[in-house]
Amino acid sequence: MKKPTGFVATCQCDEIIGVIDVDRTTPKDTGSLLGNWLSRGCKIEPRFSGTWSVTITSCKCKRN
């Protein structure tokens, strides 16, 4: 089974709000970021190839 090379966080408003490059992020920080995104209701998608890119945008949710 392949291990992810990164993760992409998509907010409930369908905006990509964050990414993790596993090679450049400590396991502790990776766990913390993933937990934070999941607790905010974000969808997390793993990436498995060595070449992927995304554009990060601002959340459009109406939060108080």
Buried (B, 14 or more C-beta within 10 A) or exposed (E): EEEBBBBBBBBBEEBBBBBBEBEEBEEEEBEEBBEEBEEBEBEBBEBEEEEEEBEEEEBEEEEE
